[in-house]
Amino acid sequence: MRNFISVDDVTNMDALIKKALMYKTNPFADQTLGANKRIGLIFLNPSMRTRLSTQVAAQNLGMESIVFNVDKDGWALEFEEEAIMSGNTVEHVKDAAPVMGKYFDILCIRTFPSLKNKEDDYSELYIKQFIKYAGIPVVSLESATLHPLQSLTDIITIEECLESQQSEYRNQKLKIVLTWAPHVKPLPQCVANSFAQWVNGWGKAEFVITHPEDYELDEQFTKGATITHNQDEALKNADFVYVKNWSTFTDYGKIYCNDPEWMLTNEKLRLTNHAKVMHCLPVRRNVELSDEVLDSANSVVTQQAGNRVWAAQAVLSEILGSSK
């Protein structure tokens, strides 16, 4: 593995999941793999779980990690080619990324979409420019359209639940539902896009996406899923329910509907097959998800967040192994 930007960078998902779960059992199995190597975590937007889990994962492999918050610690970066830099940007990525490539062995980048210009956001200019100019492997810590480390974590968590409760899921077709949830502001489509891409790539379950009208996602990520505007119908017999808000895609970055009826509750969970409930966090309690669900035995959000370490460790291990 050279870079980790999407599911397309993974040649064997099952093997990657297996490696992550191995690390969960034995975190220091490869503690010298990254000895004398350095990882740079470059944040254009804030983070908690992504930052901390990647630092822990790197340390488990013997790597030194350095965090750099571009918006607070350094100059504003320019990403457009042939830009006339007479505005607020001070340094071009063409100059900054190659220098980072000299300092680090792996570069991890976190960016966010503007939610103003769909063409710009979906071009993935920021992370592509780092890949183009850094000269070293690049890992996405979330980009304008995808969050691959989160989605790998999600599949790991589902596999882990299946393994620990084999009798519950034996002899039945697994059903996974991604449901839209209300929120107080427009959010990116990254997590929803990415989850759809990875579940479709995993290919071991019936996959249903449910959302209000006008919240369709980009078909390049959802193709293969059943899509419905009827949440109750979608939830019937679901084994896993992933709850996430996202803003509109066609009329880009808007909130039209904020119907509280879309919040997941225990009453709605009764439609499911005692479904495990997932969320990437942070979560707006009693807006996206009710307290009664988040604090119940159905919720695996803490388990899911904990697995962020093992997802990151598996990916970094693959990149380090490829560079030997």
Buried (B, 14 or more C-beta within 10 A) or exposed (E): BEBBBBBEBBEEBEEBBBBBBBBBEEBEBBBEBBEEBBBBBBBBBEBEBBBBBBBBBBBBBBBBBBBBBBEEEEEEBBBEEEEEEEEEBEBBBBEBBBEBBEEBBBBBBBBBBEBEEBEBBBEBBBBBBBBBBBEBBBBBBBBBBBBBBBBBBBBBBBBBBBEEEEEEBEEEEBBBBBBBBBBEEBBBBBBBBBBBBBBBBBEBBBBBBBBBEBBBBBEEBBEEBEBBBEBEEBBEEBBBBBBBBBBBBEEBBBBEBBEEEBBBBEEBBEBBBEBBBBBBEEBBEBBBBBEBBBEEEBBBBEBBBBBBBBBBBBBBBBBBEEEE
